Amino acid sequence: MNIDSSAEESVLVERYKFTISYKGTAFSGFQRQGRTRTVQLELEEALRKLGWKEESITGAGRTDSGVHAAGQVVSAGMEWHHGEEQLRNALNAALPDDLAVLKVEKVKRDFNARYDALSRTYHYQIYFSPVRLPLRDEFSWRIWPALDIEKLNAVSRHFMGIHDFRAFGSPPRKNHSTVREIIRNGWEQQSEDAFCFVIEANAFLYHMVRRIVFLQTAFGQGSVTEEEIIRAVRYGIDAKPGLAPARGLQLWQVRYPDPGEERETKRIY
């Protein structure tokens, strides 16, 4: 009996979920852009060395140039005859020092790192100093004078819930929805001179977190009013232009349904 080779190959191909971390400083973002150095380009080249044959991996989030990740997630299908730990180690041996695979998991064949995600969580780091501190500047935004965390948290509540965030960023695809749901957000004090903004949403627009952080710090410094922020959230009226620097931002975690739990609808953002 003849066995169709393409059918046989499809049986051998497994779906994998890769949790990765990277220092975004020397990357031009996550998404592939020709031969420009991006996270996707580097990871795909490493996968090809191990026999990966697909055209593209799928990422949970498309981080901007200079943005870091502690827990980005990607999915890909490939034929691999060894364990997940061996796949992780083989990939790390082929990857540059500023990109690493933290965990490899075998998942269902229809798993999609982007569309199956319930939420993404970002962290944004700021510190306060009258002079720049080069060893901290790669992962934090220096602000002076110091801000009041209670004032920041008072204004952050306006972002909670479902809103049209068109004043805060653009969608991944032209003419797609700019409505997003903020599940939680707020400022945490990490040390005497450092705060971290934590924000979780079902999905984000391009530049959305950096824009939200910028307007909150501008409010804390007195150059933007609370009413201007409210109008931006509720009515899409632009407030003071500007973005927080990319270096302070990290994609911290991507949350998925628990094993056995199914999403009611796969939403496309």
WOGIMO-V157007 format. One record per pair of residues at least 6 apart in sequence whose ideal C-beta (glycine too) atoms are under 6 Angstrom apart, sorted by the first residue. I is the first residue (numbers start at 1). J is the second residue. Records with the same first field share a line. If there is no record, write none. Layout:
# WOGIMO-V157007
I=J / J
This chain:
# WOGIMO-V157007
12=79
13=77 / 79
14=106
15=77 / 107 / 109 / 111
16=76 / 104
17=75 / 105 / 107
18=74 / 101 / 104
19=71 / 73 / 102 / 103
20=72 / 101
21=69 / 70 / 100 / 102
22=39 / 69 / 98 / 99
23=68 / 98
24=66 / 67 / 68
27=38 / 39
28=36 / 37 / 38 / 65
29=38 / 63 / 64 / 65
30=39 / 40 / 59 / 62 / 63
31=40 / 62
32=38 / 40 / 41
42=99
44=57
46=91 / 94 / 95
49=94
50=90
52=78
57=74 / 76
58=75 / 112 / 113 / 114
59=74
60=73 / 113 / 114 / 117 / 254
61=120 / 251
63=251
64=246
66=246 / 247
67=246 / 249
68=250
69=251
70=250 / 252
71=252 / 253
72=251
73=113 / 254
74=113
75=111 / 112 / 113
80=87
84=104
87=104
88=101 / 104
91=101
92=100 / 101
115=266
116=256
117=254
118=255
119=183 / 200 / 202 / 255
120=254
121=200 / 252 / 253
122=199 / 209 / 251 / 252
123=196 / 198 / 250 / 252
124=197 / 213 / 248 / 249
125=139 / 140 / 196 / 248
126=141 / 143 / 195
127=136 / 140 / 142 / 193 / 194
128=143 / 144 / 146 / 193
129=142
130=144
132=142
138=247
140=248
141=244 / 245 / 248
147=220
149=187 / 189 / 195
151=220
152=187 / 216 / 220
153=186 / 187
155=216 / 219 / 226 / 229
156=185 / 186
158=229 / 230 / 233
159=182 / 185
160=182
162=181
163=233
164=178 / 179 / 236
165=178 / 180 / 205 / 208
166=178 / 236
167=232 / 236 / 238
168=208 / 211
169=205 / 206 / 207 / 208 / 211
170=205 / 206
171=178 / 205
180=201 / 203
181=201 / 202
182=201
183=200
184=200
185=199
187=195 / 197
188=196
189=195
190=196
197=213
203=269
207=243
210=243 / 244
211=243
213=244
214=242 / 243 / 244
215=224 / 229 / 239
218=224 / 240
224=239 / 240
228=239
231=237
232=239
257=263
